Amino acid sequence: MKGSFSSLAMKMTLLLFILNATFLLSGCGIYSFSGTNLSPDLKTFSVANFTMGTAGGPANLPQRLTEQLKEYFQKNTSLTILPSGGDLVLEGSITGYDVTPAATTASDQAGLNRLNVTVQVRFTNAKDETKNFDQSFTYFADFPQAQTLDQNEARLLPTIQENLIQQIFNKSAADW
């Protein structure tokens, strides 16, 4: 008799857990497991070619950022890409590309240098203007003071770009 009671208790506990999880997820509004918080009436998106609004940095950086944003949206949403005029539109410019000292040593010299990349993004949601924004996003990566930017740029930029794209996506599609 004792074994059947504990089995029943386990089943009831599992049932309560499932009901609670269902209740919590239903209370979150529009939700998907990809992390987006997009209205179902949104069907398309466009990403205008980003521009280089600062000196420095690889000439193809705006193009790479544009293409990676398109790919990220395609992978993480069910939206269809359009060349222009999408329900969601992203456009922007790289406004900062600079190296600054990041950490000092005991002799007041830079121990690390930091590559900072800043992107100004304008986001337009044709279905809900309250979601529109014009915002700056920045990310950085450090490298040893004894090395040059040229020695580190190819290694640092992919991480910086990934983080910038994640920030932009979170602000525009995930609404974080």
Secondary structure, DSSP 4 states (H G I P E B T S, - for coil): -HHHHHHHHHHHHHHHHHHHHHHHHHTTSS--TTS----TT--EEEEPPPEE-SS-S-TTHHHHHHHHHHHHHHHHS-PEE-SS--SEEEEEEEEEEEEEEEEE-TTSSEEEEEEEEEEEEEEEETT-GGG-EEEEEEEEEEEETTS-HHHHHHHHHHHHHHHHHHHHHHHHTS--
